[in-house]
Amino acid sequence: MQGLLRRGATAAIFVVVMLAGLFGGPYSFVLLFAIITGICLWEYLGMVLIRDTRRDRIRKIVGLIMGILPVILSAITNLEVIKDPETFVIFTSLLFSPFIFMAFIYELFTKSDQPFANIAYIVLGIIYIGVPFALLDFIAFDGEHFYANTVFGILALTWMNDTGAYLVGSRFGKTPLLPRVSPKKTWEGSIGGGVVTFISALILYFTINELRIVDWLVLAAIVSVFASLGDLVESLLKRSVDMKDSGTLLPGHGGLLDRFDGFIFCLPFAAAYLLWIR
């Protein structure tokens, strides 16, 4: 009972913080997801990098800085902090280029047994977490328009897909989906999650006047496929490093990466579709 109450309290606080950041305006939105990106990166780096000594903690900080740079640069672009394109290109080159090579330089002096593996993990963090969250800004902003409702809709679809898969899978699941990676996930749960996601997309169409019904249905299809794959990818990551959760930030729910794994994975595909129709 106490564990259930703790999970409920954590979920309530999490929802309030998310809604406040989402609908508080462009700057609160950027700040919210910059913080989420940073925490997800920190959890990821803590999973894949050795973390016993001071030099290992410095390596994590280097990875964190490099991973969050795409988010900072996309925010600067979409909020038009730097309006002159030439100035922005110069700023980007000066900011990004030196940092991208910090990992190589740092490994020269660490005496690590696996220097290039460390560099690869850091670069993977940029691709796996930093770039998708950077693309989120391009979903949220289009010139002077701020599409907070669209971002909320994608988040809602992702969480409804996860919830539907859990409820249907726990009740009717019999056929393992990918037992080598996640023994508890079933085809029945995945299909149930997809059905719930499409129903949620119809509800979003009638409550949020930002996209056509076909657009919500396409996003539902993207979420049903790629958010589920993202969950499996993170399960594969946790299994490869022998960890149950990515972190302990959310009592009863694991880490922040555990909550955003599916959302992160569907962002590149959702961004590609939304930018195409715009």
C-alpha positions in Angstrom: 0.0 0.0 0.0 2.8 2.4 0.9 4.6 1.6 -2.4 1.3 2.3 -4.3 0.9 5.7 -2.6 4.5 6.6 -3.3 4.0 5.7 -7.0 0.8 7.8 -7.1 2.4 10.8 -5.4 5.4 10.6 -7.8 3.2 10.4 -10.8 1.1 13.4 -9.7 4.1 15.6 -9.1 5.6 14.5 -12.4 2.4 15.4 -14.3 2.1 18.8 -12.6 5.7 19.7 -13.5 5.3 18.5 -17.1 2.1 20.5 -17.6 3.6 23.6 -16.1 6.7 23.4 -18.3 4.7 22.6 -21.4 2.1 25.3 -21.2 4.1 27.9 -19.3 5.4 29.4 -22.6 8.3 28.9 -25.0 11.0 29.6 -22.4 9.6 27.3 -19.7 9.2 24.6 -22.4 12.8 24.9 -23.5 14.0 24.9 -19.9 11.9 21.8 -19.0 13.1 19.7 -21.8 16.7 20.9 -21.5 16.6 19.6 -17.9 14.9 16.4 -19.0 17.6 15.9 -21.6 20.4 16.5 -19.1 19.0 14.0 -16.6 18.4 11.4 -19.3 21.9 11.8 -20.5 23.3 11.6 -17.0 21.4 8.4 -16.3 22.5 6.9 -19.7 26.2 7.8 -19.1 26.0 6.4 -15.6 24.8 3.1 -17.1 27.5 2.7 -19.8 30.6 4.4 -18.4 32.8 3.2 -15.5 32.0 5.5 -12.6 34.4 4.6 -9.8 36.9 7.5 -9.8 37.1 11.2 -10.2 38.3 10.9 -13.8 35.2 8.8 -14.6 33.0 11.5 -13.2 34.8 14.1 -15.3 34.2 11.9 -18.4 30.4 11.9 -17.6 30.5 15.7 -17.4 32.2 15.8 -20.8 29.5 13.5 -22.2 26.7 15.5 -20.6 28.0 18.8 -22.1 28.4 17.3 -25.6 25.0 15.5 -25.4 23.1 18.6 -24.4 24.7 20.9 -27.0 22.2 20.0 -29.8 19.3 21.0 -27.6 20.9 24.3 -26.7 21.6 25.0 -30.4 18.1 24.1 -31.5 16.6 26.3 -28.8 18.8 29.2 -29.9 17.6 28.6 -33.5 13.9 28.3 -32.7 13.7 31.1 -30.1 15.7 33.3 -32.6 18.1 34.4 -29.9 20.6 35.0 -32.7 18.7 36.4 -35.6 21.6 36.7 -38.1 22.2 33.3 -39.9 25.9 34.0 -40.4 26.4 34.9 -36.8 24.6 31.7 -35.8 26.8 29.5 -38.0 29.9 31.1 -36.5 28.5 30.7 -33.0 27.6 27.1 -33.6 31.1 26.3 -35.0 32.8 27.9 -32.1 30.6 26.2 -29.5 30.2 22.7 -31.0 33.5 22.0 -32.7 35.8 22.3 -29.7 33.5 20.3 -27.5 33.1 17.4 -29.9 36.8 16.7 -29.7 37.0 17.1 -25.9 36.3 13.4 -25.4 39.2 12.4 -27.6 41.6 14.8 -25.9 40.4 13.7 -22.4 41.0 10.0 -23.1 44.6 10.8 -24.0 45.3 11.4 -20.3 43.0 9.0 -18.5 45.0 5.8 -18.9 41.7 4.0 -19.6 41.7 0.4 -20.8 38.9 1.3 -23.3 39.4 4.9 -24.5 37.6 4.5 -27.8 34.7 2.6 -26.2 34.3 5.6 -23.9 34.3 8.0 -26.8 31.8 5.8 -28.7 29.4 5.8 -25.7 29.6 9.6 -25.4 28.9 10.1 -29.1 26.1 7.6 -28.9 24.6 9.7 -26.1 24.4 12.6 -28.5 22.7 10.5 -31.2 20.4 8.6 -28.9 19.3 11.4 -26.5 20.6 14.8 -27.5 19.5 14.9 -31.2 15.9 13.6 -30.6 15.3 16.2 -27.9 16.8 18.8 -30.2 14.3 17.8 -32.9 11.5 18.4 -30.3 12.1 22.1 -30.5 11.4 22.0 -34.3 8.1 20.3 -33.6 7.2 22.9 -31.0 8.3 26.0 -32.9 7.5 27.2 -36.4 8.3 30.8 -36.8 6.2 32.7 -34.4 3.9 29.7 -33.7 4.3 27.6 -30.5 2.7 24.2 -30.8 2.6 23.1 -27.1 -0.6 21.2 -27.7 1.1 19.1 -30.4 4.0 18.2 -28.1 1.5 17.4 -25.4 -0.4 15.2 -27.8 2.7 13.1 -28.8 3.5 12.7 -25.1 0.0 11.7 -24.3 0.0 9.1 -27.2 3.3 7.7 -26.0 2.1 7.3 -22.4 -1.3 5.9 -23.5 0.5 3.4 -25.7 2.6 2.3 -22.8 -0.4 2.2 -20.4 -2.5 0.2 -22.9 0.2 -2.3 -23.5 0.7 -2.8 -19.8 -3.0 -3.2 -19.0 -3.8 -5.5 -21.9 -0.5 -7.5 -21.7 -0.9 -8.1 -18.0 -4.4 -9.4 -18.5 -4.3 -11.2 -21.8 -0.7 -11.4 -22.8 0.5 -14.9 -23.7 2.7 -14.6 -26.8 6.2 -13.2 -26.0 7.2 -10.2 -28.2 10.9 -10.4 -27.9 11.7 -12.6 -24.9 15.5 -12.3 -25.3 15.2 -8.6 -24.6 12.1 -8.2 -22.5 10.4 -11.4 -21.3 7.3 -9.7 -20.0 6.3 -7.9 -23.2 3.8 -9.7 -25.4 2.2 -9.3 -28.8 -1.2 -9.0 -27.2 0.0 -6.1 -25.1 1.6 -4.3 -28.1 -1.6 -4.7 -30.1 -3.7 -3.5 -27.1 -1.4 -0.5 -26.7 -1.8 0.3 -30.4 -5.6 0.2 -30.2 -5.5 2.5 -27.1 -3.2 4.9 -29.0 -5.4 5.2 -32.0 -8.5 5.8 -29.8 -6.5 8.5 -27.9 -5.5 10.1 -31.3 -9.2 10.5 -32.1 -9.9 12.1 -28.7 -7.0 14.5 -29.3 -8.4 15.5 -32.7 -11.7 16.5 -31.1 -10.0 18.3 -28.2 -6.9 19.9 -29.7 -7.4 22.0 -32.8 -3.9 22.0 -34.2 -3.7 19.0 -36.6 -6.0 17.2 -39.0 -7.5 13.9 -38.1 -5.2 12.1 -40.6 -2.2 13.8 -38.9 -3.2 12.5 -35.5 -3.7 9.0 -36.9 -0.3 9.1 -38.6 1.3 10.2 -35.3 -0.6 7.3 -33.5 0.9 4.9 -36.0 4.4 6.3 -35.5 4.0 6.1 -31.7 2.5 2.6 -31.8 5.6 1.3 -33.7 8.5 3.4 -32.7 7.7 4.1 -29.0 7.3 0.4 -28.5 10.7 -0.2 -30.2 12.3 2.5 -28.1 11.1 0.8 -24.9 12.7 -2.5 -26.2 15.9 -0.7 -27.1 16.2 0.7 -23.6 15.4 -2.8 -22.2 18.3 -4.1 -24.3 20.6 -1.4 -23.0 19.6 -2.2 -19.4 20.1 -5.9 -20.0 23.5 -5.3 -21.5 24.7 -3.4 -18.4 22.8 -5.7 -16.0 20.6 -2.9 -14.5 16.9 -3.0 -13.7 16.2 0.8 -14.0 18.1 3.7 -15.5 18.0 5.6 -12.2 16.1 6.3 -9.0 14.9 9.8 -9.5 11.2 8.9 -9.7 10.4 6.7 -6.6 8.4 3.7 -7.7 9.0 4.5 -11.4 12.7 4.2 -11.9 14.7 6.9 -13.7 13.7 9.6 -16.2 15.1 7.7 -19.1 12.7 4.9 -18.2 9.8 7.3 -18.6 11.0 8.9 -21.9 12.6 6.0 -23.7 9.6 5.5 -26.1 9.1 9.2 -26.6 12.8 9.8 -27.4 12.7 7.0 -30.0 9.6 8.2 -31.9 10.7 11.9 -32.0 12.8 11.7 -35.2 9.9 10.1 -37.0 7.3 12.4 -35.7 9.5 15.4 -36.4 10.1 14.2 -40.0 6.3 13.9 -40.6 5.3 17.2 -39.0 8.0 19.2 -40.7 7.0 17.6 -44.0 3.3 18.5 -43.7 4.2 22.0 -42.7 
